[in-house]
């Protein structure tokens, strides 16, 4: 282990490995579904890993959500099953606006059910015409007597159709608010999403004059982006952990293949070109892991202050995963091209990671702005 992890985190890794071992026999089947696999849901519920995503006051494992704990768990789970990883992580991503901005009544009503898996969570930000540019959303919240009314549409929403509730970003007067929408709210309809390169529980939401109580907002009116930022600060780095899991699993598969298979009278791992690809992959993976764990540890201490570091980790780890898995397909040759072979499945799973929860290009803009801001503060005045 190239980074000192506390015994608590090492124990979590063991717990996650035990869950992954349960899911492994049907991982390929689960990863091809666009609905929740009951075996994966049952394995997570039995493990109590969802406790990591909710504060102890509402049935969680730790006093506050620990980004490093979430990250190391995702690294293990993603190496076995993308469906397992997403069903774990989205409980936190979808519910964190309640943790950070919900009323005591909202927290009491939903967070204990998130912990057990009784209630599947979902975060609804993206729209048909608004992705990275969230200020362009058109979904709108308005007052109606003592209540609220929500109109609009969301697209590419993870867990859509499976979720018991949605935390939704909407325009609210001159600002933006987060609002809690139960899945059974009249006027809310769900359409299954498109078939993706790596299947995923995803869909589109339509809000047709959805009537909500006046206390359905999460946090202060007009301050919805505070909760979006809080969620990113807490969970973005865990995407890097998931990317590490993909890369690690692919590298192990390719290394075993290269050690066993002989070409030109020797194991492939002793051929210069193959050895170089394996060595580069391991080196890059370890570098990405060090940055990821360090960023997650910093986020545990101060999530907002660590956001740029978490963005760096997500950028580096997801780009590294893409390169590593691509090399592993090359090492395995025709065996890496077989549909639903593990490396082929990992190849498809690695590609979306450079897009969701912060596309690489958008992350680079934010990282560069932070760098310029930091150096500009220290730069001497010029004529």
C-alpha positions as CSV (number, residue, x, y, z in Angstrom):
1,X,0.0,0.0,0.0
2,X,1.8,3.2,-1.2
3,X,-0.2,5.4,1.1
4,X,-0.7,5.0,4.9
5,X,-4.3,4.1,5.5
6,X,-5.8,3.9,8.9
7,X,-7.0,0.6,10.2
8,X,-10.6,1.9,9.7
9,X,-10.0,2.3,6.0
10,X,-8.2,-1.0,5.7
11,X,-11.1,-2.8,7.4
12,X,-13.5,-1.1,4.9
13,X,-11.4,-2.4,2.0
14,X,-11.8,-5.9,3.4
15,X,-15.6,-5.4,3.7
16,X,-15.8,-4.2,0.2
17,X,-13.8,-7.2,-1.1
18,X,-16.2,-9.5,0.7
19,X,-19.1,-7.8,-1.1
20,X,-17.3,-7.9,-4.4
21,X,-16.7,-11.6,-4.0
22,X,-20.4,-12.2,-3.5
23,X,-21.3,-10.2,-6.7
24,X,-18.4,-11.5,-8.9
25,X,-20.3,-14.6,-10.2
26,X,-23.0,-12.5,-11.7
27,X,-21.1,-9.2,-12.2
28,X,-21.2,-9.5,-16.0
29,X,-24.9,-10.0,-16.0
30,X,-25.5,-7.1,-13.6
31,X,-23.3,-4.8,-15.7
32,X,-25.5,-5.3,-18.7
33,X,-28.7,-4.3,-17.0
34,X,-30.4,-0.9,-17.1
35,X,-32.4,-1.8,-14.0
36,X,-31.3,-2.5,-10.4
37,X,-30.0,-6.1,-10.1
38,X,-31.6,-7.6,-7.0
39,X,-28.5,-9.7,-6.1
40,X,-26.3,-6.6,-6.1
41,X,-28.8,-4.6,-4.0
42,X,-29.1,-7.5,-1.5
43,X,-25.3,-7.8,-1.3
44,X,-24.9,-4.2,-0.5
45,X,-27.8,-4.2,2.0
46,X,-26.4,-7.2,3.8
47,X,-22.9,-5.6,4.0
48,X,-24.0,-2.3,5.6
49,X,-21.5,-0.5,3.3
50,X,-24.2,2.1,2.6
51,X,-23.6,3.3,6.2
52,X,-20.4,5.0,4.9
53,X,-22.5,7.5,2.9
54,X,-24.7,8.9,5.7
55,X,-23.7,10.6,9.0
56,X,-24.0,8.5,12.2
57,X,-26.8,10.6,13.5
58,X,-29.0,9.1,10.9
59,X,-27.7,5.5,10.9
60,X,-24.4,6.0,9.2
61,X,-20.9,4.6,10.0
62,X,-19.0,7.8,10.9
63,X,-19.9,11.2,12.5
64,X,-19.6,12.8,9.1
65,X,-19.2,11.4,5.6
66,X,-15.5,10.5,5.0
67,X,-14.5,11.0,1.3
68,X,-11.4,8.7,1.8
69,X,-13.6,5.9,3.1
70,X,-16.0,6.3,0.1
71,X,-13.0,6.4,-2.3
72,X,-11.3,3.2,-1.1
73,X,-14.7,1.3,-1.1
74,X,-15.4,2.4,-4.7
75,X,-12.0,1.4,-5.8
76,X,-12.7,-2.2,-4.7
77,X,-16.3,-2.4,-6.0
78,X,-15.6,-0.9,-9.4
79,X,-12.9,-3.4,-10.1
80,X,-15.6,-6.1,-9.9
81,X,-18.8,-4.5,-11.2
82,X,-19.7,-1.0,-12.5
83,X,-23.3,-1.7,-11.4
84,X,-22.1,-2.6,-7.9
85,X,-20.1,0.6,-7.7
86,X,-22.8,2.9,-9.0
87,X,-25.5,1.4,-6.7
88,X,-23.2,2.0,-3.8
89,X,-22.0,5.5,-4.6
90,X,-25.2,7.0,-5.9
91,X,-26.8,6.5,-2.5
92,X,-24.4,9.2,-1.3
93,X,-24.4,11.4,-4.4
94,X,-28.2,11.4,-4.5
95,X,-28.8,12.0,-0.8
96,X,-26.0,14.4,0.2
97,X,-28.1,17.5,-0.4
98,X,-30.4,16.2,2.3
99,X,-27.5,15.6,4.6
100,X,-26.0,19.1,4.0
101,X,-29.2,21.1,3.6
102,X,-32.2,19.2,4.7
103,X,-34.5,20.0,7.6
104,X,-34.4,17.6,10.6
105,X,-37.7,16.2,9.3
106,X,-36.3,15.6,5.8
107,X,-33.2,13.9,7.2
108,X,-35.2,11.7,9.6
109,X,-37.6,10.7,6.8
110,X,-35.1,9.7,4.2
111,X,-31.5,9.1,5.4
112,X,-32.2,6.0,7.5
113,X,-33.9,4.5,4.5
114,X,-30.9,5.4,2.3
115,X,-28.6,3.5,4.7
116,X,-30.6,0.3,4.5
117,X,-31.2,0.6,0.7
118,X,-35.0,0.7,1.3
119,X,-34.9,4.1,-0.6
120,X,-32.7,4.4,-3.7
121,X,-31.4,8.0,-4.1
122,X,-30.9,10.1,-7.3
123,X,-29.5,13.5,-8.0
124,X,-31.1,15.3,-10.9
125,X,-29.0,18.1,-12.4
126,X,-28.5,17.5,-16.2
127,X,-31.1,18.6,-18.8
128,X,-31.4,18.0,-22.5
129,X,-29.8,21.3,-23.3
130,X,-27.7,21.8,-20.1
131,X,-24.9,19.5,-19.1
132,X,-21.7,21.1,-17.7
133,X,-23.3,24.5,-17.9
134,X,-25.7,24.0,-15.1
135,X,-26.7,27.7,-15.0
136,X,-28.4,27.1,-18.3
137,X,-31.1,24.8,-16.8
138,X,-34.7,25.7,-17.4
139,X,-36.5,23.4,-14.9
140,X,-38.3,26.0,-12.7
141,X,-39.7,26.1,-9.2
142,X,-42.4,28.6,-8.2
143,X,-44.6,29.3,-5.3
144,X,-48.3,28.4,-5.4
145,X,-50.1,29.5,-2.2
146,X,-48.5,27.6,0.7
147,X,-46.9,25.1,-1.7
148,X,-44.5,24.9,-4.6
149,X,-44.8,23.8,-8.2
150,X,-42.0,22.2,-10.3
151,X,-42.0,22.3,-14.1
152,X,-39.3,21.1,-16.5
153,X,-37.3,18.1,-17.6
154,X,-34.0,16.4,-16.6
155,X,-32.0,14.0,-18.8
156,X,-29.4,11.2,-18.3
157,X,-30.3,10.9,-14.6
158,X,-28.7,7.9,-12.9
159,X,-31.1,5.7,-11.0
160,X,-34.1,7.3,-12.7
161,X,-37.0,4.9,-12.5
162,X,-35.4,3.0,-9.6
163,X,-35.1,5.9,-7.1
164,X,-37.5,6.6,-4.3
165,X,-36.7,10.3,-4.4
166,X,-34.8,12.9,-6.4
167,X,-32.8,15.9,-5.3
168,X,-33.5,18.3,-8.1
169,X,-31.7,21.6,-9.1
170,X,-34.2,24.1,-10.4
171,X,-34.4,27.8,-11.2
172,X,-36.1,29.6,-8.3
173,X,-36.8,33.3,-9.1
174,X,-33.5,35.0,-9.7
175,X,-31.5,32.1,-8.2
176,X,-31.4,28.3,-8.1
177,X,-32.7,26.0,-5.5
178,X,-32.5,22.3,-4.6
179,X,-35.8,20.6,-4.0
180,X,-36.7,17.1,-2.7
181,X,-39.1,15.3,-5.0
182,X,-40.5,11.9,-4.0
183,X,-40.7,9.5,-6.9
184,X,-44.4,9.0,-6.5
185,X,-45.2,12.8,-6.8
186,X,-48.2,13.3,-9.1
187,X,-47.0,14.9,-12.4
188,X,-43.5,13.3,-12.3
189,X,-42.9,10.8,-15.1
190,X,-39.8,8.8,-16.0
191,X,-38.7,7.6,-19.4
192,X,-35.9,4.9,-19.7
193,X,-32.7,6.4,-21.0
194,X,-30.7,5.4,-24.1
195,X,-28.5,2.3,-24.3
196,X,-25.0,3.5,-23.3
197,X,-21.6,2.2,-24.2
198,X,-21.5,0.7,-20.7
199,X,-25.1,-0.1,-19.6
200,X,-26.3,2.0,-16.6
201,X,-29.5,2.6,-14.7
202,X,-30.4,5.9,-16.3
203,X,-33.5,7.8,-17.6
204,X,-35.2,11.1,-18.2
205,X,-37.5,12.9,-15.9
206,X,-40.5,15.2,-16.8
207,X,-42.0,17.5,-14.2
208,X,-45.5,18.5,-15.2
209,X,-46.8,21.0,-12.6
210,X,-45.5,18.7,-9.8
211,X,-47.1,20.0,-6.6
212,X,-44.8,20.0,-3.6
213,X,-45.1,21.2,0.0
214,X,-43.7,24.6,0.9
215,X,-40.9,22.9,2.9
216,X,-39.7,20.8,0.0
217,X,-36.7,23.0,-0.7
218,X,-33.3,21.8,0.6
219,X,-31.2,24.5,2.1
220,X,-31.8,28.2,1.6
221,X,-34.0,29.4,-1.3
222,X,-31.8,30.5,-4.2
223,X,-28.7,28.8,-2.8
224,X,-28.9,25.5,-4.6
225,X,-25.5,25.7,-6.1
226,X,-24.1,25.6,-2.5
227,X,-25.5,22.1,-2.2
228,X,-24.3,21.1,-5.6
229,X,-20.8,22.3,-4.7
230,X,-21.0,20.5,-1.3
231,X,-21.9,17.3,-3.1
232,X,-19.0,17.6,-5.6
233,X,-16.6,18.5,-2.8
234,X,-17.6,15.3,-1.0
235,X,-17.9,12.8,-3.8
236,X,-15.9,13.9,-6.9
237,X,-12.7,12.4,-5.6
238,X,-14.5,9.0,-5.2
239,X,-14.9,8.9,-8.9
240,X,-11.1,8.9,-9.1
241,X,-11.2,5.9,-6.7
242,X,-13.6,4.1,-9.1
243,X,-11.3,4.8,-12.0
244,X,-8.4,3.3,-10.1
245,X,-10.5,0.2,-9.6
246,X,-11.1,-0.2,-13.3
247,X,-7.4,0.3,-14.1
248,X,-6.2,-2.0,-11.4
249,X,-8.6,-4.8,-12.5
250,X,-7.5,-4.5,-16.1
251,X,-3.8,-4.4,-15.3
252,X,-4.1,-7.6,-13.1
253,X,-6.0,-9.4,-15.9
254,X,-3.5,-8.4,-18.6
255,X,-0.5,-9.2,-16.4
256,X,-1.8,-12.7,-15.7
257,X,-2.4,-13.2,-19.4
258,X,1.1,-11.9,-20.3
259,X,2.8,-14.1,-17.7
260,X,1.0,-17.3,-18.9
261,X,1.0,-16.9,-22.6
262,X,4.1,-17.6,-24.6
263,X,5.1,-16.0,-27.9
264,X,8.4,-16.3,-29.7
265,X,9.6,-18.8,-27.2
266,X,9.1,-16.8,-24.0
267,X,6.3,-15.5,-21.8
268,X,4.8,-12.3,-23.3
269,X,5.6,-10.4,-20.2
270,X,9.3,-10.8,-21.1
271,X,8.9,-9.2,-24.5
272,X,10.1,-5.6,-24.5
273,X,7.0,-4.0,-25.9
274,X,4.6,-5.8,-23.6
275,X,6.9,-5.2,-20.5
276,X,6.9,-1.5,-21.3
277,X,3.1,-1.3,-21.5
278,X,2.8,-3.1,-18.2
279,X,5.5,-1.1,-16.4
280,X,4.1,2.2,-17.7
281,X,0.6,1.2,-16.6
282,X,1.6,0.2,-13.1
283,X,3.7,3.4,-12.6
284,X,0.9,5.7,-13.8
285,X,-1.7,3.8,-11.7
286,X,0.4,4.2,-8.5
287,X,0.9,7.9,-9.2
288,X,-2.8,8.4,-9.7
289,X,-3.5,6.5,-6.5
290,X,-1.2,8.6,-4.4
291,X,-2.9,11.8,-5.6
292,X,-6.3,10.4,-5.2
293,X,-5.8,9.2,-1.6
294,X,-4.1,12.5,-0.6
295,X,-6.9,14.5,-2.2
296,X,-9.5,12.4,-0.4
297,X,-7.8,12.8,2.9
298,X,-7.7,16.6,2.4
299,X,-11.4,16.5,1.5
300,X,-12.2,14.7,4.7
301,X,-10.6,17.6,6.6
302,X,-12.0,20.5,4.5
303,X,-14.2,19.5,1.5
304,X,-14.5,22.9,-0.1
305,X,-10.8,23.8,0.2
306,X,-9.9,20.4,-1.4
307,X,-12.1,20.8,-4.4
308,X,-9.3,21.6,-6.9
309,X,-7.2,18.7,-5.6
310,X,-10.2,16.4,-6.0
311,X,-10.7,17.7,-9.5
312,X,-7.0,17.0,-10.2
313,X,-7.4,13.5,-8.9
314,X,-10.6,12.8,-10.9
315,X,-8.9,14.1,-14.0
316,X,-5.6,12.2,-13.6
317,X,-7.2,8.9,-12.5
318,X,-9.9,8.8,-15.2
319,X,-7.4,9.7,-17.9
320,X,-4.9,7.2,-16.5
321,X,-7.7,4.5,-16.4
322,X,-8.4,5.1,-20.1
323,X,-4.7,4.7,-21.1
324,X,-4.1,1.7,-18.8
325,X,-7.2,-0.2,-20.0
326,X,-6.4,0.5,-23.6
327,X,-2.9,-0.9,-23.1
328,X,-4.3,-4.0,-21.4
329,X,-6.6,-4.7,-24.4
330,X,-3.5,-4.4,-26.6
331,X,-1.5,-6.8,-24.4
332,X,-4.3,-9.4,-24.5
333,X,-4.7,-9.0,-28.3
334,X,-7.7,-10.9,-29.6
335,X,-8.6,-12.1,-26.1
336,X,-9.2,-8.5,-25.2
337,X,-11.8,-8.0,-27.9
338,X,-14.2,-10.7,-27.0
339,X,-17.6,-9.3,-26.0
340,X,-18.2,-9.4,-22.3
341,X,-14.6,-10.7,-21.5
342,X,-13.5,-8.8,-18.4
343,X,-11.0,-6.5,-20.1
344,X,-13.5,-5.7,-22.8
345,X,-16.1,-4.8,-20.2
346,X,-13.6,-2.7,-18.3
347,X,-12.6,-0.9,-21.6
348,X,-16.2,0.2,-22.0
349,X,-16.6,1.1,-18.4
350,X,-13.5,3.3,-18.4
351,X,-14.5,5.6,-21.2
352,X,-17.5,7.3,-19.6
353,X,-15.5,8.2,-16.5
354,X,-13.8,11.1,-18.4
355,X,-17.2,12.6,-19.0
356,X,-19.5,12.2,-16.0
357,X,-19.2,14.2,-12.8
358,X,-17.0,16.7,-14.5
359,X,-15.7,16.2,-18.0
360,X,-11.9,16.3,-18.4
361,X,-12.0,19.6,-20.3
362,X,-14.2,21.3,-17.8
363,X,-12.0,20.1,-14.9
364,X,-8.9,21.5,-16.7
365,X,-10.5,24.9,-16.9
366,X,-11.3,24.9,-13.2
367,X,-7.8,23.6,-12.2
368,X,-6.1,26.2,-14.5
369,X,-8.2,29.0,-13.0
370,X,-7.2,27.9,-9.5
371,X,-3.6,27.8,-10.5
372,X,-3.7,31.3,-12.0
373,X,-5.5,32.7,-9.0
374,X,-2.9,31.2,-6.6
375,X,0.1,32.4,-8.6
376,X,-1.4,35.8,-9.4
377,X,-1.7,36.5,-5.6
378,X,2.0,35.9,-5.2
379,X,3.2,37.5,-8.5
380,X,5.1,40.8,-8.3
381,X,3.5,43.8,-9.9
382,X,4.6,44.5,-13.5
383,X,4.8,47.7,-15.4
